[in-house]
Amino acid sequence: MLVKQMMWNEEEGWQNLDSTQVDSPQLVLFFASPKLMESPEHYDVIREKYPDADIIGCSSAGEIVMDEVWDDSVVVSAVQFDNTPIRVASVLIGEVDGSFQAGEQLGAELLTDDLKGILVVSEGLQVNGSELVKGILSLVGENVPVTGGLAGDGPSFGVTRVSCNGAPEEGRIAAVGFYGQSIQIGHGSVGGWDTFGPERVVTRSEGNVLYELDGKPALELYKKYLGDEAENLPGSGLLYPLMVRKPEDPESGVVRTLLAVSEENQSMTFAGDIPQGEIAQLMRANFERLIDGAGAAAKIADEDGIEGEKLAILISCVGRKMILGQRTADEVEAVQELLGEEVSQIGFYSYGEISPHVSTGKCELHNQTMTITIFSEN
């Protein structure tokens, strides 16, 4: 396996980040700022350079390459596998309610007996990430690792775009299947947030829309905790995500990021499901634990310690970037330090991360985590 990395920014234009020569990559991944994804200009450059590759990309809330985090850039990894076939599928989603069906369609297109893993790059706002993952798993089974993330639009929550062998567009969901015995896939997803305040029961919800906690309007309760920050919703909600878990299983918790609020019915819309009857609790940031969590995710993803060329795809949450501020690069550096400088890193800041749960092993949509997928060949 060979990996070639490049990037573009306004100051320096296109530049190679290594001396690797990749002549015939099967897969090219690229991530770019929302503004740069409004037109096909950069996709066209990549397509001209790699005419035979499958090219997948999305808008972000920050671009990751090696041990740095960029804004207003395009980052690219061209991957040439030695013995691993890949297959790409995509679907346009019109409504959030079609998320499960979109996942089913992707799963059906990618399913074969030798499918070893799936990487998803999804529309970030018009999708219920939990239902998307469930739809994929309903076809491919829960033993196939599904990883990836939801496209971002910085802190704006306006429009996200995904490219799948074509110009970036709204509503697109892309997935890559990896096949055969040579591919090795490691994955890890860790948060680092602290819970606070009382545990409450989700007494009314529908999918990813939360209406009531302990029988009271959810938004009303949430605003009490936010205080003055409530005026900046939904953006300020990134700083105070919600942890939800099964009542009988304290280790089953997943974090949910706020996407929108409704003053009319006092509801809150999240990136993934908020199941009725589950326990919910607010969370807040712990700087050191966020950075340590990134390193822990890398350690879990690389626990098999496979030698040779590796590509690490880092997908972290926009909320983490907002909290860490000038220290954002610290979590990326923590991953690079653990994996080693010889590992090629690329990724983006997202509206949701997809990975098997560290405790349960079940593929889930996560929020506010650093999620890492490592690809290598044996």
N, C-alpha and C positions, 0 to 999 in steps of 0.2 A: 504494500500500500504506500502511495506517495501523496503528499499534501502540499499544495502551493498556495501561499497566502498573499493577498494584495489588498490595497485600500485606496480610496479616493477622498480627498478633501479639497476645499476651495484654494487653500494656500499652495499645495504641492501637486494637485492633480493626481493622476494615477501613479502608484508606486508599488514596486515589488517589496515584500517584507522578508523574503528569503531567497536563496539561490537555487531552490529546488526546480528541476525541469519536469513539468508534467505535460505530456504531449496529447494524451487521449483520456481525459477524465470522464468517468461515467456520471459523476454528480458534482454540481457546483452549488454551494450555498452562499447567499449574500443577504446582508441585513443593512438597512439604511434609515436615515431620519425620515420622518413623515413628509417633509417638504421635498426631499430628493426622490420619494416614491410617487410623487404626483404625476410624473411623466415617465415614459419608457426609456429615456435617454441612457441611463446607466445600465439597465437591463440589455439594451441593444449593444453596448460596448462589450459586455460579458458574452453575449450570444455570438458576436463576431469573432471573439477570441476562441470560444469553445463551441463550435457549431454543432457538434454531435452529442453534447452532454445534456442531461436533464438538469434544468436550472430552477432552483427553488429559493424564494426570498420573501422578506416581509418588512413592513415599517416597524420602527422600534421606539422605545423611550430612552435610547442610549445604545451605542454599538460597542461590542467587546471584541478586541483582537489582541492576542498574546496576553500581556499583563497590563493592558491599558483600556480605558473607557473613553469613548469619543461621543461627541454630538455633531450633527450636521456632516456625517461622513457616510461612506459605503465601505463595508468590510466584506472580503470574499475569501472563501476556501474552495479550491478545486481539488477533488479527491479522485485518485486513480487507484482502483482496487485491482489486486492481482487475480483473485479467484472468487469474487463475490458478485453475483448478479444482483441488480436492483430493478425495481419497478416503481413507477410513479402513478399516483391516482389523484384526482382533484374533483371538487364539486363546488357549485355555487349555492350558497344558502340565502334564502330570502327573509325568513323569519326565525326568531329564536326557537319557536316551537318545532322547527324542523331539524334541530340539532341531532337528535337520536337517529333519525332517518339518514342524515348526512353521514354520520358515523357508520351506519350499516352499509351504505353504498361504498364508502372507502374500504371497509373491511372485506366486502364481497369482491372488489376489484383486486385486492392484494393477496387474498388467501390462496395459499398452495401448501402442499405437505411439507415443504422445506423452508417455510417462512420463519425467520429467526428474530425479527424485530421490526418495529415501525417507528418512524420519526414523523411527527405531525407539526406542521406550521399552519396556524389557523387564523382566520378573521378574528379580531379581538373584541368586537362589541356586539355583533348581531348573532352571538352564539352562546349557548349554555355549555361551557366546557365539560361539565360533569356528564351531561347527556351525550355529548359527542363521544367521549371516551367509552361510555357504556355501550353506545351503538357499535363502535369498532369491536369491542370485546365480545359482543353478542355473536359476532361472526367468526372471529379468529381465536376465541378462547382466552382464558385468563392466564395461560402459561406463556403467551407471547408478550414480551415487554413493549409497552407503548410509551414513548417519551416525546417531549417537544414543548411547544408553548403557543400562546396567543399573541398575535401582533399587537404593537402598541402605537400610541399617538402622543408620545410625551405625556405630560400631565393634563392634556386637553380633553381627552375622551370624546373626540369629534368623529374622525374617520380613520380606519385602519385599512391597510392594503396588503395583499399577498400576491406574489408572482409565482406561477407554475408554468414554465415553458411559454411564457407570454408576458405582455405588459402587466404591471401591477394593477389590481382592481379590488374594489370593495366586495365583501361577501365571499371571497374565495377561500377554500380550505384545501390544503395540499398535504399529501402523505407519501412517504417513501418507504417501500418494503425492502428488506435486506434478506438475502437467501443463501442457503448452502452451509457447508460445514466449516468454512474458513473464517467467517465473520465472528468476531468476539465483541459483545456489547456489555459494557458496565454502566451502572446508573446509581445515582445517589441524590437525595433531596432532603435538605435540612433547613430549618427556619432560624431560630434564635431569638424569637420574641417572648416576652413575659406576659402571662395572663394577669389581670387585675379586676377588682370589683367582684360582685356576686355572680354565681352561676345562675343562669335563667333557663327556663324551658321554652322551646319554640312551640308556641301554642297555635299559631296560624301561619302557614306558608304555602306557596304554590311554586314548585320547582326552585328557581333561583330568586324568587321574590319573597321577602320576609315582611309579614304584616304585624304580627304580635309576638311579644315576649312576656311570659307570665300573665297573659291575658290583657296586656296593655299595648298601646300603639308603639311599634318598634322605633320609628323615627323620633318620637317624643322622648323615649328613654335614652336613645343614642345622643340626642342633642344635649341632654343634661350632663353627660360625661364630657362632651366636647367643649362646653362653655362657649367662650368667644370664638373658638374655631368653627362652631356650627355655621357661622355666616359664610364659610368658604367651602361648604359641601357642594358636590361630592368629592372634590379634590382633597380636602383635609381628611376625608375618611381613609385615605391611604395610610395615614399615620396611626390609625386605630382600627386595625382589622378585627374580624370576629373569628374566634375559634369555635368550631362545632364538633361534637363527638357523640357517639352512642352512649346512652345512660349507663349501660352495663360494661363498657369497655373504655377506661381512661386513656388507653394507648391508641385509640382509633381517631384521635383528633386531627382535623384538617383546618387550614386557615382560609378564610374567604375575604376577598377584597371587594369593597364597595364600588359599584359602577355608576349608580344613579339613585336619586331619591324622588319621591312624589309627595309634595305637600298636601295634595288633594286627599289621598287616602292614607297618609302617614306610613308609606311603605318604603322599603329599601331593596334595590336590585343588586345582586352580587354576581361575581363571575362564574360561580358554580352553585350547586344545589344547597339549600338550607332545609334539610328534612324536618318535617313536623314531628314533634316528640323528642327531638335530640336536645342536648345540653349546649348552650351557647354562653360564651364569656368573652369580654373585650380583651384586647392585647395592646401592648405598647412596646416600643423599641428598647433594646439594650445594645448599645454600640458594640461592645466587645463580643457579646454573644452572637451578633449578626455576622461579624467577621470570622469568629471561630466556627460558626455554622457553615460558612462557605468552605472552610478547610475540611470540616467533618464530611460534607457532601462529597468532596474530592476523594477523601480516604475511602469512603464506602464505594464510590464508583470504580475505584482502581484497586479494590481489595484482592483481585486475582493476580495483580502485578505482572501482567503480560508484557513481554519484551517486544521491542520493535517500534515502528512508526505508529503513532496514535493521534487521533483527532478527538479533542474534547470540545463538546458543544455546551456552552454555559448559558443558561437562561435564568435570569434573576428578575425579581419583581420591581416594577417602577416605584413601589412604596419604599423598598429598601434604598433605592437611589435617592429618593427625596429625604429620607432620614439621614443617610450617611453623608450626603452633600459632598464636600471636598474630600472626604475619606472614602468615596465610592470605590476608587481603584484599589483600596486596601483589600477588599474581599476577592477581587480578581487576582491580585498579587498573592494572596493566601493560597488560592488554588494552584497557581503556577509554581509556587514554592514547594508545595506538596507533590505535584505531579512531575515537576522537573521542566527545565527550559526546553528540552528536546520535544516535548509534547506540543502540538499545534493547538492553540486555543482560539475559538471564535464563538460569538454569541450575541445576545441582545437583552435589553430590559423590556419586560413583557407585561401583559395584563393577566397572565395566568401561566402556570407551569404544569406540565404533564409528566408524571413519573410513577412507578410503583411506590407505594407507601413503605417507608423504612421498617415499620413495625408489622404491618399486616401482609405486605407483599402484593397487595391489590393495586392495580393501576388506578390513579386518581388524578383529578384536577387539584392542584395546590395553588395557593397564593402566598406571597411574602416569603418565598423560599429561594435559595440558590439551588437550582436543579442542574445536574451535570450528567451528560451521556458521553461515554468514551467508546469510540470505535477503533478496532484494530483487527488484524488478520493473523492467524497462526500458520 
